[in-house]
Amino acid sequence: MELENFKSRFKFTKQERSGIFFLLLIVILLQIGYFLFKSIGFTNGSESFVVDTETQVQIDALKAKAVKKDTFNIFPFNPNFITDYKGYTLGMSVEEIDRLHAFRKQGKFANSAEEFQKVTQVSDSILRTISPYFKFPDWTQKDGKLSTNGTTYSRSNEKTSDTKLGKVFLDLNSATAEDLKSINGIGEKLSVRIVKFRNRLGGFLVDEQLYDVYGLEPEVVERTLKKFKVLNPPKIDKININKASADDIGKLVYLQKHVAQSIVDYRNLNGTINSFNELSNIDDFPIEKIDRIKLYLSLK
C-alpha cells in the first residue's frame, strides 16, 4: 500500500509530460544556439584582424604627415645667440651649448663657422648641417663691404657687378612686385608681401632682411639675392633706446608692443642700457634678430 502511494507521487499527467518535453527541447535548442553563436563569433573575430591594405596605407600616410608636422625649419640666425632650446633642437649637447655661453659671457663673438666649432667643439657632421644657416653681422666683414655667398659688392650705385663673376645686381629697394616675380618661387602674393614689408621698414638696410619676409623660403631668398641687392639703403633716424617711449620703440617692425614696454621697464629698473647684449635679459625679445634690430636703435 505504501509502495503504491510512493509510485503515485511520480506519475505525470499527459499535459505535464508534454510540458517537460518542451522544456527539455527548449534547453537543447538554447545550447545548440549558444555553440553556433560562439563559433560564428570567433570566426568573425579572426577575420577582423585581417590587415586592410587600403586602410593601412591611409594610417601610414597620416603618421608620416604627423612626423613631418613635428619637424621644424631652420632659418638664418646668428650662432652667437643660440639659446638652450635652440641648441638642443639643432642637435648640440649641453656641454657644447655651455661652452658657447661661457665664451659669450667674456664679451666675445664667433665670427665664422670655424671659430664657432673651435669654441663649442661641435662635431663636423653637426657643423655641416647648421653652418649653411649661419648669418654673422655685417661688421664682421672686411673693408666695409658686405659679403653674401662669397659675392662682394658695394652699395653706392643702383647697379653693381661682381668682379669675379661679372654679375650685375638690381637694387632691392627699387624693385617692383613685377620685377620680383622673375625669381623662381616668388609669385603674385609673395612679391606683394615683399614690397609691403619693405615699405613698413622704410626700405631694406641689408640684404638679410629679406629672410624676415613671412613665407619666403631661405632657398628662394638665396635665389633672389643672386639678382637683387640693397644698393641704396634708406637714411633712418635711429631710436634712442635710453630715451624713447614704449610707443616709439614699438614702432619698430621687429618688436611687439609688450616687448617695447618691457624694454622701458627694464631701463627704468636698471638705469641706462649700456649694451645691446642686455636686451637678451628681456622676456620674449627676439634675440635671433638682434643684428637687424640694432640697425634701428642707438644707445645715446
Secondary structure, 3 states (H helix, E strand, C coil): CHHHHHHHCCCCCHHHHHHHHHHHHHHHHHHHHHHHHHHHHHHHHHHHCCCCHHHHHHHHHHHHHHHHHHCCCCCCECHHHCCHHHHHHCCCCHHHHHHHHHHHHCCCCCCCHHHHHHHHCCCHHHHHHHHHHECCCHHHCHHHCEEECCEEECCCCCCEECCCCCCEEEECCCCCHHHHCCCCCCCHHHHHHHHHHHHHHCCCCCHHHHHHCCCCCHHHHHHHCCCEECCCCCCCCCEECCCCCHHHHCCCCCCCHHHHHHHHHHHHHHCCCCCHHHHHHCCCCCHHHHHHHHHHEECC
